[in-house]
Amino acid sequence: MKAGSFLNPFPLALTFLLLLAVARLWIAPIRSSFWVDEMVTVFVVHHDADASLSIAPQVSKSIYYGIARAADTLFGISEEGYRIPSIAFAALALLLVARLAARLIDPHAAWFAAG
């Protein structure tokens, strides 16, 4: 990386656009359709020994429900609480894909991969 490359306004503008897109597409709809999407997750988190789950006991022991249990412990039963881990892991995946593209292709390819 060049000495003064962080002062280049182009990556700054792209960073702003990426943050704007994340805010609009990930954060703004955080309260939409919660009970349609997460109703089963709440049931499994709170009733993991229920007879209806006896046919597939591995379901409640998956990593997904462990993370949902942690979110439930930290934030309670709330739309935001159950979606925070999802948003955090999506952001981590976005970062990893961008870093991979920058390393394997070109540093500027990270923006293309993240977009």
PyRosetta script that sets phi, psi and omega in degrees:
from pyrosetta import init, pose_from_sequence

init()
pose = pose_from_sequence("MKAGSFLNPFPLALTFLLLLAVARLWIAPIRSSFWVDEMVTVFVVHHDADASLSIAPQVSKSIYYGIARAADTLFGISEEGYRIPSIAFAALALLLVARLAARLIDPHAAWFAAG")
pose.set_psi(1, 138.8)
pose.set_omega(1, -179.1)
pose.set_phi(2, -72.6)
pose.set_psi(2, 156.7)
pose.set_omega(2, -174.3)
pose.set_phi(3, -58.5)
pose.set_psi(3, -43.4)
pose.set_omega(3, -175.9)
pose.set_phi(4, -103.6)
pose.set_psi(4, 17.6)
pose.set_omega(4, -173.5)
pose.set_phi(5, -68.7)
pose.set_psi(5, -23.5)
pose.set_omega(5, 179.7)
pose.set_phi(6, -72.0)
pose.set_psi(6, -14.5)
pose.set_omega(6, 177.9)
pose.set_phi(7, -88.0)
pose.set_psi(7, -6.6)
pose.set_omega(7, 179.2)
pose.set_phi(8, -63.4)
pose.set_psi(8, 124.4)
pose.set_omega(8, -176.3)
pose.set_phi(9, -69.8)
pose.set_psi(9, -19.5)
pose.set_omega(9, -178.7)
pose.set_phi(10, -63.7)
pose.set_psi(10, -51.8)
pose.set_omega(10, 176.4)
pose.set_phi(11, -63.2)
pose.set_psi(11, -30.7)
pose.set_omega(11, 177.4)
pose.set_phi(12, -65.2)
pose.set_psi(12, -42.1)
pose.set_omega(12, 178.1)
pose.set_phi(13, -66.1)
pose.set_psi(13, -40.2)
pose.set_omega(13, 178.2)
pose.set_phi(14, -66.4)
pose.set_psi(14, -38.4)
pose.set_omega(14, 176.8)
pose.set_phi(15, -62.3)
pose.set_psi(15, -43.9)
pose.set_omega(15, 177.8)
pose.set_phi(16, -61.7)
pose.set_psi(16, -44.0)
pose.set_omega(16, 179.5)
pose.set_phi(17, -64.3)
pose.set_psi(17, -40.3)
pose.set_omega(17, 178.3)
pose.set_phi(18, -64.1)
pose.set_psi(18, -44.8)
pose.set_omega(18, 178.3)
pose.set_phi(19, -64.0)
pose.set_psi(19, -37.3)
pose.set_omega(19, 176.6)
pose.set_phi(20, -64.3)
pose.set_psi(20, -43.7)
pose.set_omega(20, 178.9)
pose.set_phi(21, -64.9)
pose.set_psi(21, -42.6)
pose.set_omega(21, 178.0)
pose.set_phi(22, -62.2)
pose.set_psi(22, -44.1)
pose.set_omega(22, 179.2)
pose.set_phi(23, -62.5)
pose.set_psi(23, -43.6)
pose.set_omega(23, -177.0)
pose.set_phi(24, -74.9)
pose.set_psi(24, -40.7)
pose.set_omega(24, -173.1)
pose.set_phi(25, -94.5)
pose.set_psi(25, -23.0)
pose.set_omega(25, -178.5)
pose.set_phi(26, -108.8)
pose.set_psi(26, -43.8)
pose.set_omega(26, -173.2)
pose.set_phi(27, -86.0)
pose.set_psi(27, -44.5)
pose.set_omega(27, -176.8)
pose.set_phi(28, -57.8)
pose.set_psi(28, -43.4)
pose.set_omega(28, -178.2)
pose.set_phi(29, -87.8)
pose.set_psi(29, 23.3)
pose.set_omega(29, -174.2)
pose.set_phi(30, -62.3)
pose.set_psi(30, -25.6)
pose.set_omega(30, -178.0)
pose.set_phi(31, -100.0)
pose.set_psi(31, 10.7)
pose.set_omega(31, -176.8)
pose.set_phi(32, -93.2)
pose.set_psi(32, 136.3)
pose.set_omega(32, 173.5)
pose.set_phi(33, 52.2)
pose.set_psi(33, 35.6)
pose.set_omega(33, -179.1)
pose.set_phi(34, -58.3)
pose.set_psi(34, -51.6)
pose.set_omega(34, -172.8)
pose.set_phi(35, -70.3)
pose.set_psi(35, -21.2)
pose.set_omega(35, 174.4)
pose.set_phi(36, -72.9)
pose.set_psi(36, -42.7)
pose.set_omega(36, -175.0)
pose.set_phi(37, -82.6)
pose.set_psi(37, -39.3)
pose.set_omega(37, -167.6)
pose.set_phi(38, -111.2)
pose.set_psi(38, 7.4)
pose.set_omega(38, -177.4)
pose.set_phi(39, -59.6)
pose.set_psi(39, -43.4)
pose.set_omega(39, 180.0)
pose.set_phi(40, -68.9)
pose.set_psi(40, -37.0)
pose.set_omega(40, 178.1)
pose.set_phi(41, -60.7)
pose.set_psi(41, -45.5)
pose.set_omega(41, 178.6)
pose.set_phi(42, -62.2)
pose.set_psi(42, -41.3)
pose.set_omega(42, 179.0)
pose.set_phi(43, -61.5)
pose.set_psi(43, -47.6)
pose.set_omega(43, -178.2)
pose.set_phi(44, -66.3)
pose.set_psi(44, -39.5)
pose.set_omega(44, 179.4)
pose.set_phi(45, -62.4)
pose.set_psi(45, -41.5)
pose.set_omega(45, -175.3)
pose.set_phi(46, -91.8)
pose.set_psi(46, -17.9)
pose.set_omega(46, -177.4)
pose.set_phi(47, -133.9)
pose.set_psi(47, 51.3)
pose.set_omega(47, -175.2)
pose.set_phi(48, -69.0)
pose.set_psi(48, -13.7)
pose.set_omega(48, 177.5)
pose.set_phi(49, -102.8)
pose.set_psi(49, 14.9)
pose.set_omega(49, -178.8)
pose.set_phi(50, -65.5)
pose.set_psi(50, 147.4)
pose.set_omega(50, -179.0)
pose.set_phi(51, -62.3)
pose.set_psi(51, -28.5)
pose.set_omega(51, 180.0)
pose.set_phi(52, -67.7)
pose.set_psi(52, -18.9)
pose.set_omega(52, 178.3)
pose.set_phi(53, -95.9)
pose.set_psi(53, 1.2)
pose.set_omega(53, -177.2)
pose.set_phi(54, -67.2)
pose.set_psi(54, -22.8)
pose.set_omega(54, 179.2)
pose.set_phi(55, -70.2)
pose.set_psi(55, -27.0)
pose.set_omega(55, 179.1)
pose.set_phi(56, -139.2)
pose.set_psi(56, 75.5)
pose.set_omega(56, -175.5)
pose.set_phi(57, -66.2)
pose.set_psi(57, -19.0)
pose.set_omega(57, -179.9)
pose.set_phi(58, -71.1)
pose.set_psi(58, -16.8)
pose.set_omega(58, -177.8)
pose.set_phi(59, -59.7)
pose.set_psi(59, -51.7)
pose.set_omega(59, -175.7)
pose.set_phi(60, -73.1)
pose.set_psi(60, -11.0)
pose.set_omega(60, 179.9)
pose.set_phi(61, -98.6)
pose.set_psi(61, 5.7)
pose.set_omega(61, -179.3)
pose.set_phi(62, -73.9)
pose.set_psi(62, 162.5)
pose.set_omega(62, 179.9)
pose.set_phi(63, -60.6)
pose.set_psi(63, -38.7)
pose.set_omega(63, -178.9)
pose.set_phi(64, -54.4)
pose.set_psi(64, -48.8)
pose.set_omega(64, -177.8)
pose.set_phi(65, -74.0)
pose.set_psi(65, -25.2)
pose.set_omega(65, 172.6)
pose.set_phi(66, -64.6)
pose.set_psi(66, -42.5)
pose.set_omega(66, 176.9)
pose.set_phi(67, -67.5)
pose.set_psi(67, -39.6)
pose.set_omega(67, 177.6)
pose.set_phi(68, -63.7)
pose.set_psi(68, -38.2)
pose.set_omega(68, 176.4)
pose.set_phi(69, -62.6)
pose.set_psi(69, -42.6)
pose.set_omega(69, 178.6)
pose.set_phi(70, -63.2)
pose.set_psi(70, -42.9)
pose.set_omega(70, 178.0)
pose.set_phi(71, -63.5)
pose.set_psi(71, -39.1)
pose.set_omega(71, 178.6)
pose.set_phi(72, -65.2)
pose.set_psi(72, -39.5)
pose.set_omega(72, 177.7)
pose.set_phi(73, -65.6)
pose.set_psi(73, -42.2)
pose.set_omega(73, -177.8)
pose.set_phi(74, -75.1)
pose.set_psi(74, -43.6)
pose.set_omega(74, -170.1)
pose.set_phi(75, -114.2)
pose.set_psi(75, -8.7)
pose.set_omega(75, -176.6)
pose.set_phi(76, 78.4)
pose.set_psi(76, -174.9)
pose.set_omega(76, 178.7)
pose.set_phi(77, -80.7)
pose.set_psi(77, 94.5)
pose.set_omega(77, 177.8)
pose.set_phi(78, -145.5)
pose.set_psi(78, 153.8)
pose.set_omega(78, 179.6)
pose.set_phi(79, -59.9)
pose.set_psi(79, -47.1)
pose.set_omega(79, -177.8)
pose.set_phi(80, -64.3)
pose.set_psi(80, -42.3)
pose.set_omega(80, -178.3)
pose.set_phi(81, -60.9)
pose.set_psi(81, -40.3)
pose.set_omega(81, 179.8)
pose.set_phi(82, -76.6)
pose.set_psi(82, -22.9)
pose.set_omega(82, -178.8)
pose.set_phi(83, -92.7)
pose.set_psi(83, -18.1)
pose.set_omega(83, -179.9)
pose.set_phi(84, -58.0)
pose.set_psi(84, -47.4)
pose.set_omega(84, 177.6)
pose.set_phi(85, -61.2)
pose.set_psi(85, -37.2)
pose.set_omega(85, 178.9)
pose.set_phi(86, -62.3)
pose.set_psi(86, -45.1)
pose.set_omega(86, 179.1)
pose.set_phi(87, -65.9)
pose.set_psi(87, -39.9)
pose.set_omega(87, 179.6)
pose.set_phi(88, -64.1)
pose.set_psi(88, -43.1)
pose.set_omega(88, 179.2)
pose.set_phi(89, -70.7)
pose.set_psi(89, -33.0)
pose.set_omega(89, 175.6)
pose.set_phi(90, -65.7)
pose.set_psi(90, -40.9)
pose.set_omega(90, 177.0)
pose.set_phi(91, -65.1)
pose.set_psi(91, -39.9)
pose.set_omega(91, 177.1)
pose.set_phi(92, -63.4)
pose.set_psi(92, -42.2)
pose.set_omega(92, 177.2)
pose.set_phi(93, -62.9)
pose.set_psi(93, -41.4)
pose.set_omega(93, 177.4)
pose.set_phi(94, -60.8)
pose.set_psi(94, -43.9)
pose.set_omega(94, 178.7)
pose.set_phi(95, -63.7)
pose.set_psi(95, -44.1)
pose.set_omega(95, -179.4)
pose.set_phi(96, -65.8)
pose.set_psi(96, -40.6)
pose.set_omega(96, 177.8)
pose.set_phi(97, -64.7)
pose.set_psi(97, -41.7)
pose.set_omega(97, 178.6)
pose.set_phi(98, -64.1)
pose.set_psi(98, -43.9)
pose.set_omega(98, 179.3)
pose.set_phi(99, -64.9)
pose.set_psi(99, -38.3)
pose.set_omega(99, 178.2)
pose.set_phi(100, -64.7)
pose.set_psi(100, -44.6)
pose.set_omega(100, 178.1)
pose.set_phi(101, -63.2)
pose.set_psi(101, -40.8)
pose.set_omega(101, 179.5)
pose.set_phi(102, -64.5)
pose.set_psi(102, -37.1)
pose.set_omega(102, -177.7)
pose.set_phi(103, -78.6)
pose.set_psi(103, -40.4)
pose.set_omega(103, -174.6)
pose.set_phi(104, -86.2)
pose.set_psi(104, -29.9)
pose.set_omega(104, -174.0)
pose.set_phi(105, -109.7)
pose.set_psi(105, -72.8)
pose.set_omega(105, -177.1)
pose.set_phi(106, -165.0)
pose.set_psi(106, 148.4)
pose.set_omega(106, 179.3)
pose.set_phi(107, -56.3)
pose.set_psi(107, -32.8)
pose.set_omega(107, 178.9)
pose.set_phi(108, -76.7)
pose.set_psi(108, -15.4)
pose.set_omega(108, 177.7)
pose.set_phi(109, -69.3)
pose.set_psi(109, -19.1)
pose.set_omega(109, 177.9)
pose.set_phi(110, -60.0)
pose.set_psi(110, -39.6)
pose.set_omega(110, 179.4)
pose.set_phi(111, -66.2)
pose.set_psi(111, -38.2)
pose.set_omega(111, 178.8)
pose.set_phi(112, -65.5)
pose.set_psi(112, -44.1)
pose.set_omega(112, -179.4)
pose.set_phi(113, -67.7)
pose.set_psi(113, -36.3)
pose.set_omega(113, -180.0)
pose.set_phi(114, -73.7)
pose.set_psi(114, -28.0)
pose.set_omega(114, -178.0)
pose.set_phi(115, -80.3)
pose.dump_pdb("model.pdb")
